[in-house]
Amino acid sequence: MLALFDWRYLSYERECFVDTVKMQGQARASIIEDNLAEVLVSLLRPLYDAFDFAPLSPTMVSEEIAKFRNNRY
């Protein structure tokens, strides 16, 4: 599986065949901390789709968030 995060390295070059990737979202500030992975998945999915990366899951994003919060990036 290919993904964007460090330990999920890209084994070959990826090419995007669209000129623009639109990433936008909306979330209440009060839910972002408790649902950060879900918020980020909705923002990152268009980028993952454009480059045909591995499917993006809330679990994978949660693992990466934990690394950042523990300064292990």
PQR file of N, CA, C, O and H, with PARSE charges and radii, in Angstrom:
ATOM      1  N   MET A   1       0.836  -1.184   0.000 -0.4000 1.5000
ATOM      2  CA  MET A   1       0.000   0.000   0.000 -0.0000 2.0000
ATOM      3  C   MET A   1       0.881   1.248   0.000  0.5500 1.7000
ATOM      4  O   MET A   1       1.916   1.302   0.664 -0.5500 1.4000
ATOM      5  N   LEU A   2       0.457   2.209  -0.734 -0.4000 1.5000
ATOM      6  CA  LEU A   2       1.195   3.462  -0.806 -0.0000 2.0000
ATOM      7  C   LEU A   2       0.452   4.530  -0.044  0.5500 1.7000
ATOM      8  O   LEU A   2      -0.774   4.614  -0.105 -0.5500 1.4000
ATOM      9  H   LEU A   2      -0.383   2.165  -1.274  0.4000 1.0000
ATOM     10  N   ALA A   3       1.190   5.339   0.667 -0.4000 1.5000
ATOM     11  CA  ALA A   3       0.571   6.427   1.412 -0.0000 2.0000
ATOM     12  C   ALA A   3       1.546   7.577   1.506  0.5500 1.7000
ATOM     13  O   ALA A   3       2.696   7.477   1.077 -0.5500 1.4000
ATOM     14  H   ALA A   3       2.187   5.271   0.717  0.4000 1.0000
ATOM     15  N   LEU A   4       1.083   8.649   2.062 -0.4000 1.5000
ATOM     16  CA  LEU A   4       1.864   9.866   2.124 -0.0000 2.0000
ATOM     17  C   LEU A   4       2.737   9.937   3.368  0.5500 1.7000
ATOM     18  O   LEU A   4       3.758  10.624   3.358 -0.5500 1.4000
ATOM     19  H   LEU A   4       0.149   8.731   2.410  0.4000 1.0000
ATOM     20  N   PHE A   5       2.366   9.253   4.425 -0.4000 1.5000
ATOM     21  CA  PHE A   5       3.080   9.372   5.683 -0.0000 2.0000
ATOM     22  C   PHE A   5       4.415   8.651   5.631  0.5500 1.7000
ATOM     23  O   PHE A   5       4.614   7.752   4.814 -0.5500 1.4000
ATOM     24  H   PHE A   5       1.536   8.695   4.433  0.4000 1.0000
ATOM     25  N   ASP A   6       5.345   9.058   6.523 -0.4000 1.5000
ATOM     26  CA  ASP A   6       6.742   8.624   6.475 -0.0000 2.0000
ATOM     27  C   ASP A   6       6.949   7.118   6.428  0.5500 1.7000
ATOM     28  O   ASP A   6       7.657   6.648   5.537 -0.5500 1.4000
ATOM     29  H   ASP A   6       5.183   9.789   7.187  0.4000 1.0000
ATOM     30  N   TRP A   7       6.390   6.353   7.312 -0.4000 1.5000
ATOM     31  CA  TRP A   7       6.658   4.925   7.343 -0.0000 2.0000
ATOM     32  C   TRP A   7       5.866   4.169   6.289  0.5500 1.7000
ATOM     33  O   TRP A   7       6.122   2.992   6.037 -0.5500 1.4000
ATOM     34  H   TRP A   7       5.815   6.735   8.036  0.4000 1.0000
ATOM     35  N   ARG A   8       4.931   4.825   5.690 -0.4000 1.5000
ATOM     36  CA  ARG A   8       4.187   4.234   4.586 -0.0000 2.0000
ATOM     37  C   ARG A   8       4.754   4.827   3.294  0.5500 1.7000
ATOM     38  O   ARG A   8       4.060   5.539   2.569 -0.5500 1.4000
ATOM     39  H   ARG A   8       4.722   5.782   5.894  0.4000 1.0000
ATOM     40  N   TYR A   9       5.997   4.527   3.026 -0.4000 1.5000
ATOM     41  CA  TYR A   9       6.743   5.155   1.949 -0.0000 2.0000
ATOM     42  C   TYR A   9       6.157   4.843   0.580  0.5500 1.7000
ATOM     43  O   TYR A   9       5.416   3.879   0.391 -0.5500 1.4000
ATOM     44  H   TYR A   9       6.561   3.948   3.615  0.4000 1.0000
ATOM     45  N   LEU A  10       6.512   5.682  -0.345 -0.4000 1.5000
ATOM     46  CA  LEU A  10       6.099   5.493  -1.736 -0.0000 2.0000
ATOM     47  C   LEU A  10       7.171   4.666  -2.431  0.5500 1.7000
ATOM     48  O   LEU A  10       8.326   5.085  -2.493 -0.5500 1.4000
ATOM     49  H   LEU A  10       7.114   6.465  -0.192  0.4000 1.0000
ATOM     50  N   SER A  11       6.814   3.521  -2.943 -0.4000 1.5000
ATOM     51  CA  SER A  11       7.810   2.648  -3.551 -0.0000 2.0000
ATOM     52  C   SER A  11       8.122   3.029  -5.001  0.5500 1.7000
ATOM     53  O   SER A  11       9.095   2.539  -5.574 -0.5500 1.4000
ATOM     54  H   SER A  11       5.875   3.181  -2.893  0.4000 1.0000
ATOM     55  N   TYR A  12       7.326   3.875  -5.577 -0.4000 1.5000
ATOM     56  CA  TYR A  12       7.608   4.371  -6.916 -0.0000 2.0000
ATOM     57  C   TYR A  12       6.977   5.754  -7.054  0.5500 1.7000
ATOM     58  O   TYR A  12       6.096   6.132  -6.282 -0.5500 1.4000
ATOM     59  H   TYR A  12       6.535   4.273  -5.111  0.4000 1.0000
ATOM     60  N   GLU A  13       7.446   6.499  -8.052 -0.4000 1.5000
ATOM     61  CA  GLU A  13       6.964   7.865  -8.231 -0.0000 2.0000
ATOM     62  C   GLU A  13       5.483   7.881  -8.559  0.5500 1.7000
ATOM     63  O   GLU A  13       4.985   7.034  -9.302 -0.5500 1.4000
ATOM     64  H   GLU A  13       8.162   6.192  -8.679  0.4000 1.0000
ATOM     65  N   ARG A  14       4.800   8.838  -8.004 -0.4000 1.5000
ATOM     66  CA  ARG A  14       3.376   9.012  -8.258 -0.0000 2.0000
ATOM     67  C   ARG A  14       3.207  10.243  -9.137  0.5500 1.7000
ATOM     68  O   ARG A  14       3.936  11.222  -8.982 -0.5500 1.4000
ATOM     69  H   ARG A  14       5.203   9.526  -7.400  0.4000 1.0000
ATOM     70  N   GLU A  15       2.278  10.199 -10.033 -0.4000 1.5000
ATOM     71  CA  GLU A  15       2.010  11.335 -10.900 -0.0000 2.0000
ATOM     72  C   GLU A  15       0.533  11.664 -10.835  0.5500 1.7000
ATOM     73  O   GLU A  15      -0.330  10.788 -10.906 -0.5500 1.4000
ATOM     74  H   GLU A  15       1.686   9.403 -10.159  0.4000 1.0000
ATOM     75  N   CYS A  16       0.273  12.933 -10.700 -0.4000 1.5000
ATOM     76  CA  CYS A  16      -1.107  13.394 -10.647 -0.0000 2.0000
ATOM     77  C   CYS A  16      -1.498  13.858 -12.050  0.5500 1.7000
ATOM     78  O   CYS A  16      -0.759  14.605 -12.691 -0.5500 1.4000
ATOM     79  H   CYS A  16       0.974  13.645 -10.642  0.4000 1.0000
ATOM     80  N   PHE A  17      -2.647  13.416 -12.516 -0.4000 1.5000
ATOM     81  CA  PHE A  17      -3.073  13.760 -13.864 -0.0000 2.0000
ATOM     82  C   PHE A  17      -4.182  14.807 -13.895  0.5500 1.7000
ATOM     83  O   PHE A  17      -4.868  14.967 -14.904 -0.5500 1.4000
ATOM     84  H   PHE A  17      -3.247  12.809 -11.996  0.4000 1.0000
ATOM     85  N   VAL A  18      -4.350  15.508 -12.796 -0.4000 1.5000
ATOM     86  CA  VAL A  18      -5.299  16.619 -12.761 -0.0000 2.0000
ATOM     87  C   VAL A  18      -4.527  17.896 -12.482  0.5500 1.7000
ATOM     88  O   VAL A  18      -3.490  17.865 -11.820 -0.5500 1.4000
ATOM     89  H   VAL A  18      -3.793  15.378 -11.976  0.4000 1.0000
ATOM     90  N   ASP A  19      -5.022  19.010 -12.980 -0.4000 1.5000
ATOM     91  CA  ASP A  19      -4.339  20.284 -12.803 -0.0000 2.0000
ATOM     92  C   ASP A  19      -4.540  20.866 -11.410  0.5500 1.7000
ATOM     93  O   ASP A  19      -3.684  21.592 -10.904 -0.5500 1.4000
ATOM     94  H   ASP A  19      -5.865  19.035 -13.518  0.4000 1.0000
ATOM     95  N   THR A  20      -5.650  20.552 -10.806 -0.4000 1.5000
ATOM     96  CA  THR A  20      -6.004  21.162  -9.528 -0.0000 2.0000
ATOM     97  C   THR A  20      -6.602  20.118  -8.602  0.5500 1.7000
ATOM     98  O   THR A  20      -7.409  19.286  -9.015 -0.5500 1.4000
ATOM     99  H   THR A  20      -6.345  19.963 -11.217  0.4000 1.0000
ATOM    100  N   VAL A  21      -6.194  20.176  -7.348 -0.4000 1.5000
ATOM    101  CA  VAL A  21      -6.813  19.349  -6.314 -0.0000 2.0000
ATOM    102  C   VAL A  21      -7.417  20.312  -5.307  0.5500 1.7000
ATOM    103  O   VAL A  21      -6.708  21.104  -4.685 -0.5500 1.4000
ATOM    104  H   VAL A  21      -5.539  20.853  -7.012  0.4000 1.0000
ATOM    105  N   LYS A  22      -8.711  20.239  -5.153 -0.4000 1.5000
ATOM    106  CA  LYS A  22      -9.411  21.134  -4.242 -0.0000 2.0000
ATOM    107  C   LYS A  22      -9.606  20.428  -2.906  0.5500 1.7000
ATOM    108  O   LYS A  22     -10.240  19.376  -2.825 -0.5500 1.4000
ATOM    109  H   LYS A  22      -9.287  19.596  -5.658  0.4000 1.0000
ATOM    110  N   MET A  23      -9.052  21.026  -1.874 -0.4000 1.5000
ATOM    111  CA  MET A  23      -9.160  20.467  -0.528 -0.0000 2.0000
ATOM    112  C   MET A  23      -9.841  21.515   0.345  0.5500 1.7000
ATOM    113  O   MET A  23      -9.289  22.586   0.601 -0.5500 1.4000
ATOM    114  H   MET A  23      -8.537  21.881  -1.940  0.4000 1.0000
ATOM    115  N   GLN A  24     -11.023  21.194   0.785 -0.4000 1.5000
ATOM    116  CA  GLN A  24     -11.731  22.127   1.653 -0.0000 2.0000
ATOM    117  C   GLN A  24     -12.596  21.340   2.616  0.5500 1.7000
ATOM    118  O   GLN A  24     -12.944  20.187   2.360 -0.5500 1.4000
ATOM    119  H   GLN A  24     -11.471  20.324   0.577  0.4000 1.0000
ATOM    120  N   GLY A  25     -12.931  21.959   3.701 -0.4000 1.5000
ATOM    121  CA  GLY A  25     -13.766  21.288   4.680 -0.0000 2.0000
ATOM    122  C   GLY A  25     -14.372  22.285   5.635  0.5500 1.7000
ATOM    123  O   GLY A  25     -14.071  23.478   5.600 -0.5500 1.4000
ATOM    124  H   GLY A  25     -12.648  22.896   3.909  0.4000 1.0000
ATOM    125  N   GLN A  26     -15.212  21.781   6.467 -0.4000 1.5000
ATOM    126  CA  GLN A  26     -15.866  22.621   7.453 -0.0000 2.0000
ATOM    127  C   GLN A  26     -16.101  21.779   8.695  0.5500 1.7000
ATOM    128  O   GLN A  26     -16.590  20.653   8.609 -0.5500 1.4000
ATOM    129  H   GLN A  26     -15.456  20.812   6.495  0.4000 1.0000
ATOM    130  N   ALA A  27     -15.750  22.329   9.846 -0.4000 1.5000
ATOM    131  CA  ALA A  27     -15.974  21.628  11.112 -0.0000 2.0000
ATOM    132  C   ALA A  27     -16.086  22.665  12.222  0.5500 1.7000
ATOM    133  O   ALA A  27     -15.435  23.709  12.184 -0.5500 1.4000
ATOM    134  H   ALA A  27     -15.353  23.244   9.916  0.4000 1.0000
ATOM    135  N   ARG A  28     -16.901  22.367  13.184 -0.4000 1.5000
ATOM    136  CA  ARG A  28     -17.015  23.248  14.351 -0.0000 2.0000
ATOM    137  C   ARG A  28     -15.743  23.118  15.180  0.5500 1.7000
ATOM    138  O   ARG A  28     -15.230  22.016  15.375 -0.5500 1.4000
ATOM    139  H   ARG A  28     -17.429  21.519  13.215  0.4000 1.0000
ATOM    140  N   ALA A  29     -15.246  24.232  15.659 -0.4000 1.5000
ATOM    141  CA  ALA A  29     -14.032  24.228  16.476 -0.0000 2.0000
ATOM    142  C   ALA A  29     -14.187  23.307  17.681  0.5500 1.7000
ATOM    143  O   ALA A  29     -13.215  22.692  18.118 -0.5500 1.4000
ATOM    144  H   ALA A  29     -15.663  25.127  15.501  0.4000 1.0000
ATOM    145  N   SER A  30     -15.376  23.208  18.211 -0.4000 1.5000
ATOM    146  CA  SER A  30     -15.612  22.400  19.407 -0.0000 2.0000
ATOM    147  C   SER A  30     -15.456  20.900  19.171  0.5500 1.7000
ATOM    148  O   SER A  30     -15.276  20.148  20.129 -0.5500 1.4000
ATOM    149  H   SER A  30     -16.166  23.707  17.856  0.4000 1.0000
ATOM    150  N   ILE A  31     -15.521  20.449  17.917 -0.4000 1.5000
ATOM    151  CA  ILE A  31     -15.393  19.008  17.658 -0.0000 2.0000
ATOM    152  C   ILE A  31     -14.047  18.620  17.065  0.5500 1.7000
ATOM    153  O   ILE A  31     -13.748  17.433  16.939 -0.5500 1.4000
ATOM    154  H   ILE A  31     -15.667  21.060  17.139  0.4000 1.0000
ATOM    155  N   ILE A  32     -13.245  19.589  16.705 -0.4000 1.5000
ATOM    156  CA  ILE A  32     -11.989  19.270  16.018 -0.0000 2.0000
ATOM    157  C   ILE A  32     -11.065  18.425  16.885  0.5500 1.7000
ATOM    158  O   ILE A  32     -10.516  17.435  16.401 -0.5500 1.4000
ATOM    159  H   ILE A  32     -13.488  20.554  16.807  0.4000 1.0000
ATOM    160  N   GLU A  33     -10.882  18.781  18.135 -0.4000 1.5000
ATOM    161  CA  GLU A  33      -9.945  18.025  18.971 -0.0000 2.0000
ATOM    162  C   GLU A  33     -10.372  16.563  19.124  0.5500 1.7000
ATOM    163  O   GLU A  33      -9.536  15.667  19.011 -0.5500 1.4000
ATOM    164  H   GLU A  33     -11.328  19.585  18.528  0.4000 1.0000
ATOM    165  N   ASP A  34     -11.629  16.315  19.375 -0.4000 1.5000
ATOM    166  CA  ASP A  34     -12.104  14.947  19.574 -0.0000 2.0000
ATOM    167  C   ASP A  34     -12.242  14.167  18.272  0.5500 1.7000
ATOM    168  O   ASP A  34     -12.251  12.936  18.287 -0.5500 1.4000
ATOM    169  H   ASP A  34     -12.308  17.043  19.467  0.4000 1.0000
ATOM    170  N   ASN A  35     -12.350  14.864  17.152 -0.4000 1.5000
ATOM    171  CA  ASN A  35     -12.573  14.208  15.854 -0.0000 2.0000
ATOM    172  C   ASN A  35     -11.557  14.651  14.808  0.5500 1.7000
ATOM    173  O   ASN A  35     -11.875  14.717  13.621 -0.5500 1.4000
ATOM    174  H   ASN A  35     -12.343  15.864  17.139  0.4000 1.0000
ATOM    175  N   LEU A  36     -10.341  14.952  15.240 -0.4000 1.5000
ATOM    176  CA  LEU A  36      -9.335  15.485  14.332 -0.0000 2.0000
ATOM    177  C   LEU A  36      -9.052  14.537  13.163  0.5500 1.7000
ATOM    178  O   LEU A  36      -8.923  14.990  12.026 -0.5500 1.4000
ATOM    179  H   LEU A  36     -10.083  14.898  16.205  0.4000 1.0000
ATOM    180  N   ALA A  37      -8.956  13.246  13.422 -0.4000 1.5000
ATOM    181  CA  ALA A  37      -8.656  12.297  12.338 -0.0000 2.0000
ATOM    182  C   ALA A  37      -9.732  12.345  11.257  0.5500 1.7000
ATOM    183  O   ALA A  37      -9.418  12.364  10.067 -0.5500 1.4000
ATOM    184  H   ALA A  37      -9.061  12.878  14.346  0.4000 1.0000
ATOM    185  N   GLU A  38     -10.990  12.364  11.663 -0.4000 1.5000
ATOM    186  CA  GLU A  38     -12.076  12.395  10.685 -0.0000 2.0000
ATOM    187  C   GLU A  38     -12.064  13.693   9.886  0.5500 1.7000
ATOM    188  O   GLU A  38     -12.322  13.688   8.682 -0.5500 1.4000
ATOM    189  H   GLU A  38     -11.246  12.349  12.630  0.4000 1.0000
ATOM    190  N   VAL A  39     -11.764  14.805  10.556 -0.4000 1.5000
ATOM    191  CA  VAL A  39     -11.683  16.097   9.874 -0.0000 2.0000
ATOM    192  C   VAL A  39     -10.556  16.065   8.840  0.5500 1.7000
ATOM    193  O   VAL A  39     -10.737  16.512   7.707 -0.5500 1.4000
ATOM    194  H   VAL A  39     -11.555  14.809  11.533  0.4000 1.0000
ATOM    195  N   LEU A  40      -9.394  15.537   9.232 -0.4000 1.5000
ATOM    196  CA  LEU A  40      -8.259  15.484   8.312 -0.0000 2.0000
ATOM    197  C   LEU A  40      -8.492  14.511   7.163  0.5500 1.7000
ATOM    198  O   LEU A  40      -8.072  14.777   6.036 -0.5500 1.4000
ATOM    199  H   LEU A  40      -9.247  15.175  10.152  0.4000 1.0000
ATOM    200  N   VAL A  41      -9.146  13.402   7.426 -0.4000 1.5000
ATOM    201  CA  VAL A  41      -9.443  12.449   6.345 -0.0000 2.0000
ATOM    202  C   VAL A  41     -10.271  13.131   5.264  0.5500 1.7000
ATOM    203  O   VAL A  41      -9.994  12.975   4.075 -0.5500 1.4000
ATOM    204  H   VAL A  41      -9.488  13.186   8.341  0.4000 1.0000
ATOM    205  N   SER A  42     -11.278  13.879   5.671 -0.4000 1.5000
ATOM    206  CA  SER A  42     -12.116  14.546   4.667 -0.0000 2.0000
ATOM    207  C   SER A  42     -11.333  15.599   3.889  0.5500 1.7000
ATOM    208  O   SER A  42     -11.618  15.843   2.717 -0.5500 1.4000
ATOM    209  H   SER A  42     -11.503  14.006   6.637  0.4000 1.0000
ATOM    210  N   LEU A  43     -10.345  16.226   4.536 -0.4000 1.5000
ATOM    211  CA  LEU A  43      -9.523  17.218   3.840 -0.0000 2.0000
ATOM    212  C   LEU A  43      -8.497  16.561   2.917  0.5500 1.7000
ATOM    213  O   LEU A  43      -8.253  17.052   1.814 -0.5500 1.4000
ATOM    214  H   LEU A  43     -10.114  16.027   5.489  0.4000 1.0000
ATOM    215  N   LEU A  44      -7.902  15.469   3.355 -0.4000 1.5000
ATOM    216  CA  LEU A  44      -6.822  14.835   2.598 -0.0000 2.0000
ATOM    217  C   LEU A  44      -7.285  13.875   1.505  0.5500 1.7000
ATOM    218  O   LEU A  44      -6.522  13.582   0.584 -0.5500 1.4000
ATOM    219  H   LEU A  44      -8.100  15.071   4.250  0.4000 1.0000
ATOM    220  N   ARG A  45      -8.505  13.387   1.588 -0.4000 1.5000
ATOM    221  CA  ARG A  45      -8.980  12.380   0.630 -0.0000 2.0000
ATOM    222  C   ARG A  45      -8.820  12.827  -0.832  0.5500 1.7000
ATOM    223  O   ARG A  45      -8.366  12.022  -1.645 -0.5500 1.4000
ATOM    224  H   ARG A  45      -9.124  13.625   2.336  0.4000 1.0000
ATOM    225  N   PRO A  46      -9.167  14.065  -1.207 -0.5600 1.5000
ATOM    226  CA  PRO A  46      -8.984  14.456  -2.622  0.2800 2.0000
ATOM    227  C   PRO A  46      -7.521  14.378  -3.076  0.5500 1.7000
ATOM    228  O   PRO A  46      -7.253  14.024  -4.224 -0.5500 1.4000
ATOM    229  N   LEU A  47      -6.590  14.699  -2.204 -0.4000 1.5000
ATOM    230  CA  LEU A  47      -5.171  14.603  -2.549 -0.0000 2.0000
ATOM    231  C   LEU A  47      -4.765  13.141  -2.735  0.5500 1.7000
ATOM    232  O   LEU A  47      -4.068  12.806  -3.694 -0.5500 1.4000
ATOM    233  H   LEU A  47      -6.807  14.987  -1.271  0.4000 1.0000
ATOM    234  N   TYR A  48      -5.195  12.279  -1.830 -0.4000 1.5000
ATOM    235  CA  TYR A  48      -4.904  10.850  -1.946 -0.0000 2.0000
ATOM    236  C   TYR A  48      -5.509  10.270  -3.217  0.5500 1.7000
ATOM    237  O   TYR A  48      -4.874   9.464  -3.897 -0.5500 1.4000
ATOM    238  H   TYR A  48      -5.761  12.550  -1.052  0.4000 1.0000
ATOM    239  N   ASP A  49      -6.722  10.674  -3.539 -0.4000 1.5000
ATOM    240  CA  ASP A  49      -7.370  10.186  -4.753 -0.0000 2.0000
ATOM    241  C   ASP A  49      -6.631  10.651  -6.004  0.5500 1.7000
ATOM    242  O   ASP A  49      -6.459   9.874  -6.943 -0.5500 1.4000
ATOM    243  H   ASP A  49      -7.238  11.329  -2.987  0.4000 1.0000
ATOM    244  N   ALA A  50      -6.195  11.901  -6.026 -0.4000 1.5000
ATOM    245  CA  ALA A  50      -5.529  12.456  -7.206 -0.0000 2.0000
ATOM    246  C   ALA A  50      -4.228  11.732  -7.517  0.5500 1.7000
ATOM    247  O   ALA A  50      -3.881  11.548  -8.684 -0.5500 1.4000
ATOM    248  H   ALA A  50      -6.334  12.532  -5.263  0.4000 1.0000
ATOM    249  N   PHE A  51      -3.495  11.314  -6.465 -0.4000 1.5000
ATOM    250  CA  PHE A  51      -2.223  10.631  -6.665 -0.0000 2.0000
ATOM    251  C   PHE A  51      -2.349   9.115  -6.569  0.5500 1.7000
ATOM    252  O   PHE A  51      -1.347   8.403  -6.638 -0.5500 1.4000
ATOM    253  H   PHE A  51      -3.777  11.463  -5.517  0.4000 1.0000
ATOM    254  N   ASP A  52      -3.567   8.623  -6.410 -0.4000 1.5000
ATOM    255  CA  ASP A  52      -3.820   7.194  -6.325 -0.0000 2.0000
ATOM    256  C   ASP A  52      -3.028   6.542  -5.194  0.5500 1.7000
ATOM    257  O   ASP A  52      -2.479   5.450  -5.347 -0.5500 1.4000
ATOM    258  H   ASP A  52      -4.381   9.202  -6.354  0.4000 1.0000
ATOM    259  N   PHE A  53      -2.981   7.241  -4.049 -0.4000 1.5000
ATOM    260  CA  PHE A  53      -2.353   6.673  -2.861 -0.0000 2.0000
ATOM    261  C   PHE A  53      -3.258   5.591  -2.284  0.5500 1.7000
ATOM    262  O   PHE A  53      -4.390   5.413  -2.735 -0.5500 1.4000
ATOM    263  H   PHE A  53      -3.427   8.127  -3.925  0.4000 1.0000
ATOM    264  N   ALA A  54      -2.757   4.876  -1.293 -0.4000 1.5000
ATOM    265  CA  ALA A  54      -3.561   3.869  -0.601 -0.0000 2.0000
ATOM    266  C   ALA A  54      -4.773   4.537   0.027  0.5500 1.7000
ATOM    267  O   ALA A  54      -4.735   5.730   0.326 -0.5500 1.4000
ATOM    268  H   ALA A  54      -1.838   5.021  -0.928  0.4000 1.0000
ATOM    269  N   PRO A  55      -5.839   3.787   0.230 -0.5600 1.5000
ATOM    270  CA  PRO A  55      -7.024   4.367   0.883  0.2800 2.0000
ATOM    271  C   PRO A  55      -6.651   4.977   2.231  0.5500 1.7000
ATOM    272  O   PRO A  55      -5.883   4.398   3.000 -0.5500 1.4000
ATOM    273  N   LEU A  56      -7.189   6.116   2.491 -0.4000 1.5000
ATOM    274  CA  LEU A  56      -6.894   6.851   3.720 -0.0000 2.0000
ATOM    275  C   LEU A  56      -7.946   6.502   4.758  0.5500 1.7000
ATOM    276  O   LEU A  56      -9.146   6.604   4.500 -0.5500 1.4000
ATOM    277  H   LEU A  56      -7.812   6.587   1.866  0.4000 1.0000
ATOM    278  N   SER A  57      -7.490   6.088   5.934 -0.4000 1.5000
ATOM    279  CA  SER A  57      -8.438   5.711   6.983 -0.0000 2.0000
ATOM    280  C   SER A  57      -8.239   6.587   8.216  0.5500 1.7000
ATOM    281  O   SER A  57      -7.139   7.084   8.455 -0.5500 1.4000
ATOM    282  H   SER A  57      -6.516   6.005   6.143  0.4000 1.0000
ATOM    283  N   PRO A  58      -9.293   6.775   8.994 -0.5600 1.5000
ATOM    284  CA  PRO A  58      -9.157   7.522  10.248  0.2800 2.0000
ATOM    285  C   PRO A  58      -8.120   6.896  11.183  0.5500 1.7000
ATOM    286  O   PRO A  58      -7.439   7.609  11.919 -0.5500 1.4000
ATOM    287  N   THR A  59      -8.000   5.573  11.158 -0.4000 1.5000
ATOM    288  CA  THR A  59      -7.011   4.907  12.009 -0.0000 2.0000
ATOM    289  C   THR A  59      -5.596   5.309  11.619  0.5500 1.7000
ATOM    290  O   THR A  59      -4.777   5.625  12.484 -0.5500 1.4000
ATOM    291  H   THR A  59      -8.554   4.994  10.560  0.4000 1.0000
ATOM    292  N   MET A  60      -5.306   5.300  10.329 -0.4000 1.5000
ATOM    293  CA  MET A  60      -3.979   5.677   9.856 -0.0000 2.0000
ATOM    294  C   MET A  60      -3.680   7.132  10.226  0.5500 1.7000
ATOM    295  O   MET A  60      -2.580   7.443  10.683 -0.5500 1.4000
ATOM    296  H   MET A  60      -5.971   5.044   9.628  0.4000 1.0000
ATOM    297  N   VAL A  61      -4.640   8.007  10.033 -0.4000 1.5000
ATOM    298  CA  VAL A  61      -4.445   9.418  10.359 -0.0000 2.0000
ATOM    299  C   VAL A  61      -4.274   9.586  11.869  0.5500 1.7000
ATOM    300  O   VAL A  61      -3.445  10.387  12.302 -0.5500 1.4000
ATOM    301  H   VAL A  61      -5.533   7.755   9.661  0.4000 1.0000
ATOM    302  N   SER A  62      -5.030   8.856  12.669 -0.4000 1.5000
ATOM    303  CA  SER A  62      -4.897   8.928  14.130 -0.0000 2.0000
ATOM    304  C   SER A  62      -3.502   8.516  14.578  0.5500 1.7000
ATOM    305  O   SER A  62      -2.933   9.128  15.481 -0.5500 1.4000
ATOM    306  H   SER A  62      -5.703   8.205  12.317  0.4000 1.0000
ATOM    307  N   GLU A  63      -2.951   7.487  13.955 -0.4000 1.5000
ATOM    308  CA  GLU A  63      -1.593   7.053  14.290 -0.0000 2.0000
ATOM    309  C   GLU A  63      -0.580   8.152  14.002  0.5500 1.7000
ATOM    310  O   GLU A  63       0.337   8.376  14.792 -0.5500 1.4000
ATOM    311  H   GLU A  63      -3.413   6.989  13.221  0.4000 1.0000
ATOM    312  N   GLU A  64      -0.741   8.835  12.875 -0.4000 1.5000
ATOM    313  CA  GLU A  64       0.183   9.914  12.519 -0.0000 2.0000
ATOM    314  C   GLU A  64       0.011  11.120  13.439  0.5500 1.7000
ATOM    315  O   GLU A  64       0.993  11.771  13.793 -0.5500 1.4000
ATOM    316  H   GLU A  64      -1.486   8.653  12.233  0.4000 1.0000
ATOM    317  N   ILE A  65      -1.211  11.419  13.825 -0.4000 1.5000
ATOM    318  CA  ILE A  65      -1.463  12.516  14.768 -0.0000 2.0000
ATOM    319  C   ILE A  65      -0.755  12.223  16.085  0.5500 1.7000
ATOM    320  O   ILE A  65      -0.138  13.111  16.672 -0.5500 1.4000
ATOM    321  H   ILE A  65      -2.009  10.890  13.538  0.4000 1.0000
ATOM    322  N   ALA A  66      -0.843  10.977  16.551 -0.4000 1.5000
ATOM    323  CA  ALA A  66      -0.177  10.590  17.802 -0.0000 2.0000
ATOM    324  C   ALA A  66       1.327  10.793  17.703  0.5500 1.7000
ATOM    325  O   ALA A  66       1.951  11.251  18.661 -0.5500 1.4000
ATOM    326  H   ALA A  66      -1.345  10.255  16.074  0.4000 1.0000
ATOM    327  N   LYS A  67       1.917  10.460  16.559 -0.4000 1.5000
ATOM    328  CA  LYS A  67       3.359  10.689  16.370 -0.0000 2.0000
ATOM    329  C   LYS A  67       3.698  12.165  16.487  0.5500 1.7000
ATOM    330  O   LYS A  67       4.655  12.533  17.168 -0.5500 1.4000
ATOM    331  H   LYS A  67       1.410  10.088  15.781  0.4000 1.0000
ATOM    332  N   PHE A  68       2.917  13.013  15.825 -0.4000 1.5000
ATOM    333  CA  PHE A  68       3.177  14.446  15.892 -0.0000 2.0000
ATOM    334  C   PHE A  68       3.041  14.964  17.316  0.5500 1.7000
ATOM    335  O   PHE A  68       3.855  15.765  17.774 -0.5500 1.4000
ATOM    336  H   PHE A  68       2.140  12.715  15.272  0.4000 1.0000
ATOM    337  N   ARG A  69       2.015  14.506  18.009 -0.4000 1.5000
ATOM    338  CA  ARG A  69       1.792  14.962  19.390 -0.0000 2.0000
ATOM    339  C   ARG A  69       2.892  14.495  20.324  0.5500 1.7000
ATOM    340  O   ARG A  69       3.152  15.143  21.338 -0.5500 1.4000
ATOM    341  H   ARG A  69       1.353  13.855  17.637  0.4000 1.0000
ATOM    342  N   ASN A  70       3.547  13.379  20.005 -0.4000 1.5000
ATOM    343  CA  ASN A  70       4.645  12.865  20.816 -0.0000 2.0000
ATOM    344  C   ASN A  70       6.014  13.239  20.269  0.5500 1.7000
ATOM    345  O   ASN A  70       7.032  12.687  20.687 -0.5500 1.4000
ATOM    346  H   ASN A  70       3.335  12.853  19.182  0.4000 1.0000
ATOM    347  N   ASN A  71       6.034  14.185  19.327 -0.4000 1.5000
ATOM    348  CA  ASN A  71       7.276  14.635  18.693 -0.0000 2.0000
ATOM    349  C   ASN A  71       8.070  13.486  18.094  0.5500 1.7000
ATOM    350  O   ASN A  71       9.296  13.462  18.198 -0.5500 1.4000
ATOM    351  H   ASN A  71       5.208  14.633  18.987  0.4000 1.0000
ATOM    352  N   ARG A  72       7.392  12.540  17.472 -0.4000 1.5000
ATOM    353  CA  ARG A  72       8.049  11.400  16.828 -0.0000 2.0000
ATOM    354  C   ARG A  72       7.797  11.423  15.328  0.5500 1.7000
ATOM    355  O   ARG A  72       7.347  10.425  14.765 -0.5500 1.4000
ATOM    356  H   ARG A  72       6.395  12.559  17.388  0.4000 1.0000
ATOM    357  N   TYR A  73       8.071  12.517  14.686 -0.4000 1.5000
ATOM    358  CA  TYR A  73       7.822  12.629  13.249 -0.0000 2.0000
ATOM    359  C   TYR A  73       9.101  12.756  12.494  0.5500 1.7000
ATOM    360  O   TYR A  73       9.086  12.861  11.267 -0.5500 1.4000
ATOM    361  H   TYR A  73       8.437  13.328  15.143  0.4000 1.0000
TER
END
